Amino acid sequence: MRFIIIIKVPLILTLLRYVSIYTKELLLLIKASHIVMKLDNPSMHLSPGNDKIKLTNIYSSNERSDMMKTFLSKMFTKKEKIQIEFCQNNLDRFTNEQTIAEYGKFLANPRIQYKEYECLSECKLCKETSYAKVNGQIMRGKDSHDLLDQLQEALK
């Protein structure tokens, strides 16, 4: 199946403005398009008396377009945010100034939404070890630094 694509020059200029912003992504897309699409002698020419560019001889198939969709969805998917809930009493009990600074750096990540509650009603656990609720599930650490390491792993 042959496709003829007509692209207006102002549209190309607009797209080129974004090239500097998304250069890395664009280069990956160009590489992927050469891998996914069969480009047998593609040609590009200006239509006489027109500000349009015609691209001809570009071949595609359902399988190749599915591969391209899969590639694009993997490339541009956003990672989910994680919800973390802390018990203020537990933080006071198990953290020191150094670990508080490390937690501050970790919690500055835009993928993290966190809340500090006065109490999470896990009193027995609160007295024993450092913990937090991550997406509703309790995560325990031997100490506050171990818990931070586990939270960083959950973020990956």
DRENNUKE-667345 format. One line per field, with one value per residue: x, y, z of N, C-alpha, C in turn; residue in one letter. Coordinates in steps of 0.02 Angstrom, whole numbers. Example, Ala and Ser with C-alpha at 12.3 -4.5 7.8 and 13.67 -1.06 7.14 Angstrom:
# residues 2
n_u c(660,642)
n_v c(-284,-112)
n_w c(390,354)
ca_u c(615,684)
ca_v c(-225,-53)
ca_w c(390,357)
c_u c(660,645)
c_v c(-165,2)
c_w c(390,394)
residu c(a,s)
# end
This chain:
# residues 156
n_u c(42,29,67,29,89,50,125,118,225,232,190,294,397,350,356,493,537,515,609,732,696,652,755,826,721,664,766,772,646,659,758,685,581,647,680,556,470,465,565,573,658,611,539,545,468,437,277,236,206,153,146,174,243,272,276,322,307,311,300,194,129,4,66,190,147,88,201,265,174,183,317,315,224,294,403,352,276,217,284,203,142,189,107,143,127,164,190,194,237,312,414,476,523,616,702,847,941,1022,961,838,870,906,784,713,773,738,596,574,560,461,375,326,201,164,110,107,50,-19,-42,-50,-121,-55,3,76,170,229,302,400,477,540,424,316,171,150,68,-44,2,95,263,410,561,726,787,773,851,861,727,713,797,721,606,660,690,560,517,583)
n_v c(-58,109,271,442,585,747,890,1046,1187,1289,1211,1120,1207,1247,1125,1105,1197,1133,1037,1069,1066,936,852,731,636,649,606,473,434,451,357,244,249,218,88,28,63,24,100,119,195,331,486,663,811,979,1039,1113,1289,1294,1285,1164,1007,852,688,535,360,289,150,45,-64,-157,-228,-163,-34,-63,-100,23,98,29,53,194,209,147,231,356,339,384,366,299,396,382,355,404,380,444,416,537,524,407,448,545,462,374,442,544,698,687,585,645,749,671,609,723,760,647,653,764,727,733,628,581,582,635,620,676,610,632,514,346,242,121,69,-33,-77,45,70,-27,-23,75,137,154,193,139,171,122,3,-69,-32,-86,-47,-88,15,196,232,113,98,209,169,61,130,206,103,61,167,153)
n_w c(0,-43,18,7,72,115,167,241,223,328,435,447,484,608,675,671,764,882,879,938,1070,1093,1048,1075,1090,964,878,916,873,735,706,744,652,534,562,585,476,304,196,43,-76,-39,-84,-90,-133,-188,-228,-382,-386,-259,-79,-24,26,-47,6,-54,-95,28,125,222,350,442,544,557,592,714,785,789,864,985,1016,1030,1136,1240,1248,1284,1400,1559,1719,1860,1999,2169,2324,2483,2655,2812,2987,3105,3238,3229,3141,3221,3321,3258,3168,3132,3121,3007,2930,2910,2823,2712,2684,2648,2525,2450,2453,2377,2248,2101,2072,2188,2308,2465,2637,2803,2949,3113,3179,3122,3168,3193,3310,3381,3285,3263,3378,3370,3247,3107,2990,2845,2746,2587,2444,2511,2567,2699,2732,2802,2891,2951,3014,3002,2892,2819,2786,2701,2595,2548,2507,2403,2313,2285,2211,2090)
ca_u c(0,69,37,56,79,61,140,127,290,228,186,362,434,326,384,565,549,515,666,783,671,645,803,841,663,654,815,750,589,683,789,632,542,686,677,487,441,507,570,603,664,565,555,512,475,388,229,243,157,120,191,167,294,243,319,293,340,320,261,179,82,-25,117,239,116,81,267,279,132,213,378,298,193,346,447,320,234,237,285,151,162,176,79,176,100,208,166,239,267,363,471,510,555,669,745,891,948,1051,910,785,894,902,713,693,795,697,527,570,546,393,334,306,152,169,75,128,-7,2,-42,-80,-155,-15,42,124,222,262,350,452,521,523,380,275,123,163,9,-89,36,145,332,450,634,761,794,746,892,840,661,725,822,664,564,693,680,490,510,611)
ca_v c(0,170,329,507,631,816,928,1117,1214,1319,1158,1094,1256,1242,1063,1114,1234,1086,991,1085,1047,864,823,661,596,651,563,404,421,445,291,194,249,181,18,3,71,7,160,103,254,385,547,722,866,1033,1042,1177,1341,1274,1283,1097,958,786,630,478,295,265,89,28,-119,-158,-253,-110,21,-87,-96,93,117,0,90,261,205,133,288,414,325,415,320,317,426,339,389,382,409,436,430,587,496,359,487,575,409,337,480,594,755,665,549,692,782,623,603,785,754,595,675,818,696,749,568,561,621,609,654,659,610,627,442,303,188,59,84,-87,-72,110,65,-76,-9,130,113,202,160,155,152,84,-56,-52,-49,-80,-47,-102,83,245,231,53,114,254,128,24,179,222,45,61,220,130)
ca_w c(0,-49,48,-13,128,96,227,226,246,395,485,455,522,677,702,679,826,937,872,987,1136,1098,1001,1090,1074,892,847,928,829,667,702,747,590,484,580,582,410,247,157,-22,-118,-24,-119,-63,-180,-183,-283,-417,-370,-197,-22,5,9,-53,20,-88,-90,97,132,291,359,509,591,568,629,782,816,801,920,1045,1030,1055,1202,1289,1253,1314,1458,1621,1775,1908,2061,2227,2382,2545,2717,2869,3054,3133,3298,3207,3115,3279,3359,3224,3123,3160,3076,2943,2890,2891,2762,2657,2667,2613,2455,2419,2446,2328,2183,2080,2068,2256,2346,2533,2691,2871,2995,3182,3195,3071,3205,3191,3371,3397,3235,3272,3434,3354,3190,3062,2937,2806,2702,2517,2406,2555,2594,2749,2716,2863,2885,3015,3041,2954,2831,2783,2757,2645,2540,2520,2472,2340,2270,2264,2162,2026)
c_u c(45,30,69,38,95,69,151,192,284,223,255,404,414,356,458,582,554,574,719,761,673,695,815,782,652,703,797,692,611,717,736,593,580,684,608,458,490,508,608,601,613,586,515,522,421,341,235,187,120,170,187,225,259,295,285,334,357,273,251,134,56,27,167,209,104,147,284,237,160,275,362,267,244,390,417,274,262,236,234,182,149,153,114,145,148,171,217,274,323,425,511,550,617,715,790,900,975,999,853,806,890,830,689,712,752,626,518,556,473,347,307,255,153,129,104,66,21,6,-76,-114,-120,32,94,184,263,315,410,502,497,479,346,225,135,106,-37,-58,90,214,373,525,665,771,770,786,874,772,669,752,766,617,594,687,608,478,535,564)
c_v c(62,228,391,555,701,856,1001,1141,1247,1267,1129,1142,1254,1180,1069,1153,1187,1038,1006,1064,971,827,749,617,593,605,489,386,411,377,237,191,213,107,-10,8,51,68,145,166,309,448,604,778,918,1030,1111,1226,1328,1276,1216,1053,890,733,570,416,275,207,74,-32,-118,-179,-198,-52,0,-83,-23,118,91,38,158,258,188,194,345,399,359,362,346,351,377,383,361,418,393,450,479,561,447,395,517,522,381,378,528,649,734,631,595,730,736,613,664,783,703,619,733,792,709,688,545,610,593,652,630,665,607,554,405,242,120,61,31,-84,-8,108,21,-53,51,102,171,161,185,127,106,23,-35,-77,-36,-78,-63,-36,131,246,171,65,160,216,89,70,198,165,44,114,199,87)
c_w c(0,-18,18,43,103,161,207,258,314,450,498,497,596,710,715,742,885,935,926,1057,1144,1052,1013,1070,998,857,857,883,757,657,702,682,534,498,566,512,356,201,92,-66,-101,-61,-89,-114,-168,-242,-316,-399,-304,-140,14,-17,6,-37,-13,-77,-18,106,206,293,430,561,608,607,701,819,833,860,986,1065,1060,1124,1256,1300,1292,1372,1519,1676,1826,1969,2117,2285,2444,2604,2774,2934,3085,3196,3281,3180,3172,3317,3325,3178,3163,3107,3007,2900,2870,2828,2702,2635,2628,2539,2417,2405,2398,2257,2162,2074,2136,2283,2416,2582,2756,2916,3066,3203,3139,3101,3196,3251,3387,3350,3245,3326,3416,3301,3150,3005,2901,2766,2632,2475,2447,2587,2643,2727,2779,2847,2952,3053,2988,2889,2788,2750,2696,2584,2507,2482,2404,2290,2243,2210,2093,1991)
residu c(m,r,f,i,i,i,i,k,v,p,l,i,l,t,l,l,r,y,v,s,i,y,t,k,e,l,l,l,l,i,k,a,s,h,i,v,m,k,l,d,n,p,s,m,h,l,s,p,g,n,d,k,i,k,l,t,n,i,y,s,s,n,e,r,s,d,m,m,k,t,f,l,s,k,m,f,t,k,k,e,k,i,q,i,e,f,c,q,n,n,l,d,r,f,t,n,e,q,t,i,a,e,y,g,k,f,l,a,n,p,r,i,q,y,k,e,y,e,c,l,s,e,c,k,l,c,k,e,t,s,y,a,k,v,n,g,q,i,m,r,g,k,d,s,h,d,l,l,d,q,l,q,e,a,l,k)
# end
